[in-house]
Amino acid sequence: MIRPGRDRAAAAGRRGGTSARRASRTRILSGPSVPGWLVRLSPGLVLVAAGAVTLDWPQLVVGVVLAAVVTALPNHYLLGLAAAWTGLALMLGTPGGLGWQSASMLLLIHLLLVTGGLAAVTSWRTRVELALLASTGRRLVVVQAVAQLLGVAGAMLLGTAVPLWLAVAAVLALAAAGWVLLAGMRSESPPVRHG
């Protein structure tokens, strides 16, 4: 009597069939890629950067601890907690108004959520194609440009002194977002048929 599992594979090997030890190897061709460990480390690096941007030692320590936890266990609940800490650090760290810290933290919160989402579904030993990262990066640029512009507009509406360089950077970011959107629409538009 042949039982499922090992006995069936052993019997196939005795009859001259394919053995479980000689499994065929499939090779999948892909484009340029980065190692999965780099994707897995990216949310932690973003959190350390967020702690450093606050220019406050206790916040940096919290950022490093959160980075270690999120890197070891990337899941959406921990990412939400880390994003909440980053937002709190943004509010507490910039009492003087909108400056480079606020713009940086806004970018870092978004980067944390994007890189954390990728890290949550990536194993340490896999490879991630650059095409996927480029597609994600284009969407990040568009959303970030709008977010930075809204941050500057909100600060101006509240009467906060906005540095000239930040207003110019917001306009440039919006122009970059428009360029990315137009390039994306152009590449996705169906071909025009004549005749």
KANOR-V78871 format. One record per residue. PHI is phi in degrees with one decimal (none if undefined). D_LAST is the distance of its C-alpha to the last C-alpha in whole Angstrom. Layout:
((PHI	D_LAST) (PHI	D_LAST))
//
This chain:
((none	70) (-99.8	67) (-93.9	66) (-60.6	63) (97.8	62) (-64.0	64) (-62.0	66) (-65.6	63) (-66.6	61) (-66.1	65) (-63.8	65) (-64.6	62) (-66.3	63) (-69.5	66) (-84.4	64) (91.4	62) (-82.3	59) (-75.8	57) (-90.3	59) (-67.2	59) (-75.0	60) (-102.4	57) (-70.3	54) (-72.0	51) (-107.0	49) (-105.0	46) (-112.3	44) (-111.0	41) (-85.7	39) (-142.2	38) (-80.2	37) (-57.7	40) (-143.5	42) (-118.4	46) (-67.7	49) (-62.2	49) (-63.2	52) (-67.8	51) (-66.0	49) (-67.0	52) (-79.8	54) (-59.7	51) (-63.4	52) (-64.8	56) (-64.4	55) (-64.5	53) (-67.1	57) (-64.0	59) (-62.8	57) (-63.8	57) (-64.3	61) (-70.8	61) (-65.1	59) (-67.7	62) (57.4	64) (-135.0	67) (-58.4	69) (-59.7	69) (-66.1	65) (-64.4	65) (-63.5	67) (-61.7	65) (-61.4	62) (-67.8	63) (-64.1	64) (-61.9	61) (-61.4	59) (-64.4	62) (-68.3	61) (-67.4	57) (-68.9	57) (-72.8	59) (-130.6	58) (-73.5	54) (-142.8	54) (-68.8	52) (-68.6	56) (-67.3	57) (-64.7	54) (-62.8	54) (-62.9	58) (-65.5	57) (-66.7	54) (-64.2	57) (-62.7	60) (-62.6	57) (-64.7	56) (-64.9	60) (-62.8	61) (-63.9	58) (-67.8	60) (-79.3	64) (-86.2	63) (-128.3	61) (-72.6	64) (-84.5	63) (119.1	60) (-83.0	56) (-143.7	56) (-63.8	55) (-65.7	57) (-64.0	55) (-63.0	51) (-66.1	52) (-66.4	54) (-61.4	50) (-64.2	48) (-67.5	51) (-61.7	51) (-65.5	47) (-60.8	47) (-61.4	50) (-67.5	48) (-70.6	45) (-68.0	47) (-66.9	49) (-63.2	47) (-69.5	45) (-65.8	49) (-66.0	50) (-114.0	47) (-118.3	48) (-88.2	51) (-65.2	53) (-97.6	52) (-81.0	48) (-123.6	46) (-117.0	43) (-67.2	40) (-63.9	39) (-61.3	35) (-65.6	37) (-66.1	39) (-66.6	37) (-62.6	35) (-64.1	38) (-63.6	39) (-63.8	35) (-64.9	36) (-62.4	40) (-61.5	39) (-64.5	37) (-64.8	40) (-67.1	42) (-61.8	41) (-65.5	41) (-63.7	44) (-65.5	46) (-63.8	44) (-65.6	46) (-63.0	49) (-67.1	49) (-63.0	49) (-62.9	51) (-65.1	54) (-66.8	53) (-65.1	53) (-82.1	57) (82.5	58) (-76.7	58) (-70.4	58) (-103.5	55) (-60.7	55) (-58.7	53) (-61.6	52) (-72.3	51) (-64.0	49) (-64.6	47) (-62.7	46) (-66.0	45) (-65.6	42) (-64.0	41) (-64.6	41) (-65.6	39) (-63.7	37) (-63.6	36) (-63.7	35) (-61.9	33) (-63.2	31) (-63.6	32) (-62.9	30) (-64.4	27) (-63.6	27) (-67.4	27) (-67.9	24) (-66.4	22) (-76.0	22) (-98.0	22) (-74.6	19) (-70.0	16) (-65.9	13) (-88.9	10) (-100.2	7) (-109.1	4) (93.2	0))
//
